[in-house]
């Protein structure tokens, strides 16, 4: 009986610790975690703007997931 109470107390303590720990983590979608995405015009995938490959045509920037898509775009294969 004492062993069951000890196990129950440990379980309650673990759940309480997880709940309070989870409350300290910033929720998804906050300004700290949001990264702007851009769509690759060739393969249509979305990539983070800061890691995308940029090709400038005139006054417009085009963003690509990789060098292959950027090259296909420059060759007119869109």
LUMLUMRO-566113 format. One record per atom (N, C-alpha, C, O, CB): residue number from 0; x, y, z; residue in one letter; atom name. Coordinates in steps of 0.02 Angstrom, whole numbers, plus 32768, in hexadecimal, padded with zeros to 4 digits. Glycine has a CB too. Example, Ala and Ser with C-alpha at 12.3 -4.5 7.8 and 13.67 -1.06 7.14 Angstrom:
0,8294,7EE4,8186,A,N $
0,8267,7F1F,8186,A,CA $
0,8294,7F5B,8186,A,C $
0,82C8,7F5A,81A7,A,O $
0,8235,7F20,81C4,A,CB $
1,8282,7F90,8162,S,N $
1,82AC,7FCB,8165,S,CA $
1,8285,8002,818A,S,C $
1,829E,8039,8192,S,O $
1,82C0,7FE2,811E,S,CB $
This chain:
0,8029,7FC4,8000,X,N $
0,8000,8000,8000,X,CA $
0,802B,803F,8000,X,C $
0,801D,806F,7FDC,X,O $
0,7FD1,8000,803C,X,CB $
1,805F,803F,8028,X,N $
1,808C,8078,802B,X,CA $
1,80B0,8081,7FE9,X,C $
1,80BC,80BA,7FD3,X,O $
1,80BF,8070,8065,X,CB $
2,80C2,804A,7FC9,X,N $
2,80E4,804D,7F88,X,CA $
2,80B6,806C,7F54,X,C $
2,80CD,8093,7F2B,X,O $
2,80FA,8006,7F72,X,CB $
3,8076,805B,7F54,X,N $
3,8046,8078,7F25,X,CA $
3,8040,80C3,7F2F,X,C $
3,803D,80E9,7EFE,X,O $
3,8002,8056,7F2C,X,CB $
4,803D,80D9,7F6D,X,N $
4,8039,8121,7F7B,X,CA $
4,8078,8146,7F64,X,C $
4,8073,817D,7F4A,X,O $
4,802E,812C,7FC6,X,CB $
5,80B1,8127,7F6D,X,N $
5,80F0,8145,7F57,X,CA $
5,80F1,814B,7F0B,X,C $
5,8106,817F,7EF0,X,O $
5,812C,811B,7F70,X,CB $
6,80DD,8117,7EE9,X,N $
6,80DB,8119,7E9F,X,CA $
6,80A9,814D,7E87,X,C $
6,80B8,8173,7E58,X,O $
6,80C8,80D3,7E82,X,CB $
7,806F,8151,7EA6,X,N $
7,803D,8183,7E94,X,CA $
7,8058,81CA,7E9F,X,C $
7,804E,81F6,7E75,X,O $
7,7FFD,8178,7EBC,X,CB $
8,807A,81D5,7ED7,X,N $
8,8096,8217,7EE5,X,CA $
8,80CB,822A,7EB2,X,C $
8,80CE,8263,7E9C,X,O $
8,80B4,8218,7F2C,X,CB $
9,80F5,81FB,7E9F,X,N $
9,8128,8208,7E6C,X,CA $
9,8108,8218,7E28,X,C $
9,811E,8244,7E04,X,O $
9,8158,81CB,7E65,X,CB $
10,80D3,81F3,7E18,X,N $
10,80B0,81FF,7DD9,X,CA $
10,8091,8245,7DD8,X,C $
10,8095,8269,7DA6,X,O $
10,807A,81CA,7DCE,X,CB $
11,8070,8258,7E0F,X,N $
11,8052,829B,7E13,X,CA $
11,8088,82D1,7E0F,X,C $
11,807E,8303,7DED,X,O $
11,802A,82A2,7E55,X,CB $
12,80C0,82C7,7E30,X,N $
12,80F6,82F7,7E2D,X,CA $
12,8112,82FE,7DE6,X,C $
12,8122,8335,7DD0,X,O $
12,812F,82E3,7E5E,X,CB $
13,8119,82C6,7DC3,X,N $
13,8133,82C8,7D7E,X,CA $
13,8103,82ED,7D50,X,C $
13,8119,8314,7D26,X,O $
13,813F,8280,7D64,X,CB $
14,80C2,82E0,7D56,X,N $
14,8091,8303,7D2C,X,CA $
14,8091,834D,7D3C,X,C $
14,808F,8376,7D0E,X,O $
14,804A,82E5,7D38,X,CB $
15,8095,835F,7D7B,X,N $
15,8097,83A6,7D8E,X,CA $
15,80D5,83C8,7D72,X,C $
15,80D1,8401,7D5A,X,O $
15,8095,83AE,7DDA,X,CB $
16,810D,83A6,7D74,X,N $
16,814B,83C2,7D58,X,CA $
16,8144,83CD,7D0C,X,C $
16,8159,8400,7CF2,X,O $
16,8187,8394,7D67,X,CB $
17,8128,839C,7CE9,X,N $
17,811F,83A3,7CA1,X,CA $
17,80F0,83DC,7C90,X,C $
17,80FC,8401,7C60,X,O $
17,8104,8362,7C83,X,CB $
18,80BA,83E4,7CB5,X,N $
18,808A,8419,7CA7,X,CA $
18,80AA,845D,7CB3,X,C $
18,80A1,848A,7C8A,X,O $
18,804C,8411,7CD3,X,CB $
19,80CE,8466,7CE8,X,N $
19,80ED,84A7,7CF5,X,CA $
19,8126,84B5,7CC4,X,C $
19,8131,84EE,7CB2,X,O $
19,8107,84AB,7D3E,X,CB $
20,8149,8481,7CB0,X,N $
20,817F,848A,7C7F,X,CA $
20,8161,849F,7C3C,X,C $
20,817C,84CB,7C1A,X,O $
20,81A8,8449,7C77,X,CB $
21,812A,8480,7C28,X,N $
21,8109,848F,7BE8,X,CA $
21,80EF,84D7,7BE8,X,C $
21,80F0,84F8,7BB4,X,O $
21,80CF,845E,7BDC,X,CB $
22,80D9,84EF,7C21,X,N $
22,80BF,8534,7C25,X,CA $
22,80F6,8567,7C1A,X,C $
22,80E7,859F,7C05,X,O $
22,809E,853F,7C68,X,CB $
23,8134,8556,7C28,X,N $
23,816C,8585,7C20,X,CA $
23,8184,858A,7BD7,X,C $
23,81A6,85BA,7BC5,X,O $
23,81A6,8571,7C4C,X,CB $
24,8172,8559,7BAE,X,N $
24,8187,8558,7B68,X,CA $
24,8159,8585,7B41,X,C $
24,811C,8583,7B4A,X,O $
24,8187,8510,7B4B,X,CB $
25,8175,85AF,7B15,X,N $
25,814C,85DC,7AEC,X,CA $
25,811E,85B4,7ABE,X,C $
25,8134,8582,7AA1,X,O $
25,8179,860B,7AC3,X,CB $
26,80E0,85C7,7AB8,X,N $
26,80B2,85A3,7A8D,X,CA $
26,80C5,85AB,7A44,X,C $
26,80E6,85DB,7A31,X,O $
26,806B,85BB,7A97,X,CB $
27,80B1,857B,7A1B,X,N $
27,80C0,857E,79D3,X,CA $
27,809E,85BB,79B4,X,C $
27,8067,85CE,79C8,X,O $
27,80A9,853E,79B0,X,CB $
28,80C0,85D7,7983,X,N $
28,80A3,8610,7960,X,CA $
28,80B2,8653,797F,X,C $
28,8099,8686,7967,X,O $
28,805A,8607,795C,X,CB $
29,80DB,8655,79B3,X,N $
29,80ED,8696,79D0,X,CA $
29,8122,86B6,79A5,X,C $
29,8140,8696,797A,X,O $
29,8105,868E,7A18,X,CB $
30,812F,86F5,79B1,X,N $
30,815E,871B,7989,X,CA $
30,81A5,86FD,798C,X,C $
30,81CC,8706,795D,X,O $
30,8160,8763,79A0,X,CB $
31,81B5,86DA,79C2,X,N $
31,81F7,86BC,79C8,X,CA $
31,8201,8680,799A,X,C $
31,823A,866F,798A,X,O $
31,8204,86A8,7A10,X,CB $
32,81CB,8660,7986,X,N $
32,81D2,8623,795F,X,CA $
32,81BB,8629,7917,X,C $
32,81C6,85FC,78EF,X,O $
32,81AB,85EC,7980,X,CB $
33,819B,8660,7905,X,N $
33,8181,8668,78C1,X,CA $
33,81B9,867E,7893,X,C $
33,81DB,86B0,789E,X,O $
33,8147,869B,78C0,X,CB $
34,81C1,8657,785D,X,N $
34,81F2,8669,7829,X,CA $
34,81CC,8672,77E8,X,C $
34,81A6,8645,77D5,X,O $
34,822B,8633,7823,X,CB $
35,81D6,86A9,77C6,X,N $
35,81B1,86B4,7787,X,CA $
35,81C6,8680,7753,X,C $
35,8201,8671,774A,X,O $
35,81BD,86FB,776D,X,CB $
36,8193,8666,7730,X,N $
36,819F,8635,76FC,X,CA $
36,8191,8655,76B8,X,C $
36,8166,8681,76B2,X,O $
36,8174,85F6,7705,X,CB $
37,81B6,863F,7686,X,N $
37,81AB,8655,7641,X,CA $
37,81A3,8616,7616,X,C $
37,81BD,85E1,7626,X,O $
37,81E7,8681,7627,X,CB $
38,817D,861D,75DF,X,N $
38,8171,85E4,75B4,X,CA $
38,819F,85E4,7578,X,C $
38,81A5,8617,7555,X,O $
38,8128,85E3,759E,X,CB $
39,81BE,85AC,756D,X,N $
39,81E9,85A2,7532,X,CA $
39,81BB,85A0,74F5,X,C $
39,818E,8577,74F2,X,O $
39,8214,8560,7539,X,CB $
40,81C7,85CC,74C2,X,N $
40,819B,85CD,7488,X,CA $
40,81A3,8590,745A,X,C $
40,8179,8585,742F,X,O $
40,81A7,860C,7460,X,CB $
41,81D8,856A,7463,X,N $
41,81E3,8530,7437,X,CA $
41,81C2,84F1,7454,X,C $
41,8197,84D3,7433,X,O $
41,822E,8524,742E,X,CB $
42,81D4,84DE,7491,X,N $
42,81BB,84A0,74AD,X,CA $
42,8181,84AB,74DE,X,C $
42,8164,847C,74F8,X,O $
42,81F2,847A,74D1,X,CB $
43,8172,84EB,74EB,X,N $
43,8139,84FE,7515,X,CA $
43,8140,84ED,755F,X,C $
43,810F,84EF,7584,X,O $
43,80FB,84DE,74FB,X,CB $
44,817C,84DB,7576,X,N $
44,8186,84CD,75BD,X,CA $
44,8190,850F,75E2,X,C $
44,81A4,8542,75C5,X,O $
44,81C2,849E,75C8,X,CB $
45,8182,850E,7623,X,N $
45,818D,8549,764D,X,CA $
45,81CE,8540,7673,X,C $
45,81DB,850B,768F,X,O $
45,8151,8554,767E,X,CB $
46,81F6,8574,7674,X,N $
46,8236,8573,7697,X,CA $
46,823C,85B1,76C3,X,C $
46,821E,85E5,76B3,X,O $
46,8271,856F,7665,X,CB $
47,8262,85AD,76FA,X,N $
47,826D,85E9,7722,X,CA $
47,8291,861F,76F8,X,C $
47,82C2,8610,76D5,X,O $
47,8296,85D8,7762,X,CB $
48,8279,865B,76FD,X,N $
48,8295,8691,76D3,X,CA $
48,82DF,869B,76DF,X,C $
48,8304,86AA,76B0,X,O $
48,8270,86D2,76E2,X,CB $
49,82F6,8693,771F,X,N $
49,833C,86A0,772E,X,CA $
49,836B,866B,7712,X,C $
49,83A7,8677,770D,X,O $
49,8345,86A5,7779,X,CB $
50,8352,8630,76FF,X,N $
50,837D,85FC,76E4,X,CA $
50,8373,85F2,7699,X,C $
50,8397,85CB,767A,X,O $
50,8371,85BA,7708,X,CB $
51,8343,8615,767B,X,N $
51,8334,860D,7634,X,CA $
51,836A,862C,7609,X,C $
51,838C,865B,761D,X,O $
51,82F0,862B,7624,X,CB $
52,8370,8611,75CD,X,N $
52,839D,862D,759A,X,CA $
52,8375,8663,7575,X,C $
52,833D,8657,755F,X,O $
52,83B9,85F6,7568,X,CB $
53,8393,869E,756E,X,N $
53,836F,86D7,7551,X,CA $
53,838B,86E6,750C,X,C $
53,83C7,86EA,7502,X,O $
53,8376,8716,757F,X,CB $
54,835D,86EC,74DC,X,N $
54,836E,8703,7498,X,CA $
54,8347,8743,748C,X,C $
54,830A,8745,7495,X,O $
54,835E,86CB,7462,X,CB $
55,836A,8776,7477,X,N $
55,8349,87B7,746C,X,CA $
55,8341,87C2,7421,X,C $
55,8371,87BC,73FA,X,O $
55,8372,87F1,748B,X,CB $
56,8303,87D1,740D,X,N $
56,82F3,87E3,73C8,X,CA $
56,82D2,8826,73C8,X,C $
56,829A,882E,73E1,X,O $
56,82C6,87AD,73A5,X,CB $
57,82F3,8858,73AE,X,N $
57,82D9,889C,73AF,X,CA $
57,82D3,88B3,73F7,X,C $
57,8305,88B5,741B,X,O $
57,8294,88A0,738D,X,CB $
58,8297,88C5,740A,X,N $
58,828C,88DD,744F,X,CA $
58,826E,88A6,747B,X,C $
58,825D,88B4,74B5,X,O $
58,825E,8919,744F,X,CB $
59,8269,886A,7462,X,N $
59,8247,8834,7488,X,CA $
59,8279,87FE,749D,X,C $
59,82A4,87E9,7476,X,O $
59,820F,8816,745E,X,CB $
60,8270,87E7,74DC,X,N $
60,8298,87B0,74F6,X,CA $
60,8270,8770,74F1,X,C $
60,8235,876E,7500,X,O $
60,82AE,87BD,753F,X,CB $
61,8292,8739,74DC,X,N $
61,8274,86F7,74DA,X,CA $
61,829C,86CB,7509,X,C $
61,82D9,86CE,750A,X,O $
61,8272,86DA,7490,X,CB $
62,8279,86A1,752F,X,N $
62,8298,8678,7563,X,CA $
62,8292,862F,7550,X,C $
62,825E,8618,7539,X,O $
62,8279,8686,75A8,X,CB $
63,82CA,8609,755B,X,N $
63,82CC,85C3,7546,X,CA $
63,82E5,8597,757E,X,C $
63,830B,85AC,75AA,X,O $
63,82F8,85BB,7509,X,CB $
64,82CF,8558,757C,X,N $
64,82E3,8527,75B0,X,CA $
64,832A,8511,75A6,X,C $
64,834C,84FF,75D6,X,O $
64,82B4,84EB,75B0,X,CB $
65,8342,8511,7568,X,N $
65,8386,84FA,755B,X,CA $
65,83A1,8515,751A,X,C $
65,837D,8536,74F3,X,O $
65,8388,84AF,755A,X,CB $
66,83E0,8507,750E,X,N $
66,8402,8520,74D2,X,CA $
66,83E2,8504,7492,X,C $
66,83DE,8527,7460,X,O $
66,844D,850E,74D4,X,CB $
67,83CB,84C5,7494,X,N $
67,83AE,84A6,7459,X,CA $
67,836F,84CB,7442,X,C $
67,8367,84D8,7406,X,O $
67,839E,845C,7467,X,CB $
68,8343,84DB,7471,X,N $
68,8306,8500,745F,X,CA $
68,8317,8546,7445,X,C $
68,82F8,855E,7416,X,O $
68,82D7,8504,749B,X,CB $
69,8348,8566,7464,X,N $
69,835C,85A9,744D,X,CA $
69,8377,85A6,7406,X,C $
69,8368,85D2,73DE,X,O $
69,8391,85C7,747C,X,CB $
70,839E,8573,73F6,X,N $
70,83BA,856C,73B3,X,CA $
70,8383,855D,7380,X,C $
70,8384,8577,7349,X,O $
70,83EF,8534,73B1,X,CB $
71,8353,8532,7393,X,N $
71,831B,8523,7366,X,CA $
71,82F3,8562,7357,X,C $
71,82DD,856C,731F,X,O $
71,82ED,84ED,7384,X,CB $
72,82EA,858D,738A,X,N $
72,82C5,85CC,7382,X,CA $
72,82EB,85FA,7353,X,C $
72,82CD,8618,7326,X,O $
72,82BB,85EE,73C7,X,CB $
73,832C,85FF,735C,X,N $
73,8355,862B,7332,X,CA $
73,8357,8613,72E9,X,C $
73,835F,863C,72BC,X,O $
73,839B,862F,734D,X,CB $
74,834F,85D2,72DF,X,N $
74,834D,85B6,729B,X,CA $
74,8308,85B9,727C,X,C $
74,82FF,85A6,7242,X,O $
74,8366,856E,729C,X,CB $
75,82D7,85CF,72A2,X,N $
75,8293,85D6,7288,X,CA $
75,826A,8596,728B,X,C $
75,823B,858F,7265,X,O $
75,8295,85EE,7242,X,CB $
76,827B,8568,72B7,X,N $
76,8258,8528,72BC,X,CA $
76,821F,8529,72EE,X,C $
76,820F,84F5,730B,X,O $
76,8288,84F1,72CD,X,CB $
77,8201,8562,72F9,X,N $
77,81CB,8565,732B,X,CA $
77,8188,8551,730F,X,C $
77,8156,8551,7332,X,O $
77,81C6,85AA,7348,X,CB $
